[in-house]
Amino acid sequence: RALGTYEALINMADEVDVVYIATRHVYHRANTLLCLNGGLAVLCEKPFGMAIGEVNQMLNVAQARQTFLMEALSF
């Protein structure tokens, strides 16, 4: 099923096992945080974030929400 926004994806979180974030690097943090805060597990394409502070924020939210987060690498 195709969805137009990440917000639409959050609304069907109970039907989704994991989200693969492969947007432009500058959007990784925002898209990942939206999904994590919506209770969705995330595989985020590398680089995780544009700066270590972004990465730490993402890791902290995943830990606080007890939600899976992993950096992904596609070939």
N, C-alpha and C positions, 0 to 999 in steps of 0.2 A: 504494500500500500504506500502511495506517495503522500507526503505531508508537506505543507508549505512553510511551516515554521517549527522551531524547536519548542515553542510554547504549545503547539498542537500535539507534539510528541509527548510532552509532560502530561497532557490530559489523558493519554492512553498508556500511562506508565505500567499499569498492571498487565499489559499485553506485550511488553518489551523486556527482553533479557539484558541487553547491553546496547549502548550507543557508541558508534565509532565517529569521533570528531575528526574531520579531515578538511576543515575550512582553512582559510588563510591564517597564517601563524598569529597575526594580531587579534584574531577572534577566538583563539583556543581557550583563553582564560574565561571569557564571558560565556561561551557556549558550554564549557565544562562545568562551570559553577551553576549555571541554569539547570543542567541535567542532574548534577549531584544534589542540588537543593530540591529537585523534584523527585528524588529517590531512585534515580536511574544509575546503574553501573556504567562506567565510562572507560573506553579505550581512546586515548587522545594521541593523535599523530604527533610525531616529533617535529619540532621541539615542543615540549610541554607548555612552555610560556616564553615570553620575551625577556624576562628577568627572573632572578631567583626569588624575588618577593612574590611574583605571580605564582610560581610553582609552589612555594610554601603555603600560600593562601589556598590553593587547590588541594594540597595534601591535608591541610588542617580541616577543611570542610569535609573532605571524604572521611577522615578519621572521626570527626564529630558526628557525622551522619551514619557512620558505620556502613559506608557504601564503597564498593569496589572502584578503584581508579588505577589505571596502568598506562604508561607511555607505550604507544604502538609504533611499529615500523613496518611500512609496506615496501615491497620490492617490485 
